[in-house]
Every structure is written in C-alpha cells, then in structure tokens.
Amino acid sequence: MSRVQEVRRAMGEGGTALPWHVIRQEANGNRYRVAACATRAEAQKVVESLGARGAEQRYWVERQSA
C-alpha cells in the first residue's frame, strides 16, 4: 500500500466505512479531524496515544453523522 493510500485510509477516503473520528482542538479553538476509525475502541486508542504526548491540544472521539 502506498503512503497516499495509507493516508486516505486513515482519513476515511477509500470506500471503507470509518464512522469514528478523532478530533483535535488547538488552544486557539481550531478543530481538525486527525483520524477516522472503524470502531470507537480503535479511535479511543488513537486519542490516548496522542494525549500521552503532553501537547496542549485536546483530543476526543466523535461519531460521524449519517
């Protein structure tokens, strides 16, 4: 799998249903989707991994609306 394909899969672009999104909010209030996952548990692991870095951003999981 190419790097582009990996990024597209991680962002939910490629036909795979990835309804659980990891959202980052920066100190200035800007929000970004940083990952898309198939399960809530998988998304929560991403949140825990990113949060462990000690950055000033907040991370949480949201379900994509249909």
DATAGI-V818747 format. One record per run of one state. SS is the DSSP state (A for helix, B for strand, O for the rest). FROM is the first residue (numbers start at 1). TO is the last residue. If there is no record, write none. Layout:
((SS:FROM:TO) (SS:FROM:TO))
This chain:
((O:1:2) (A:3:10) (O:11:19) (B:20:25) (O:26:30) (B:31:37) (O:38:39) (A:40:51) (O:52:57) (B:58:63) (O:64:66))
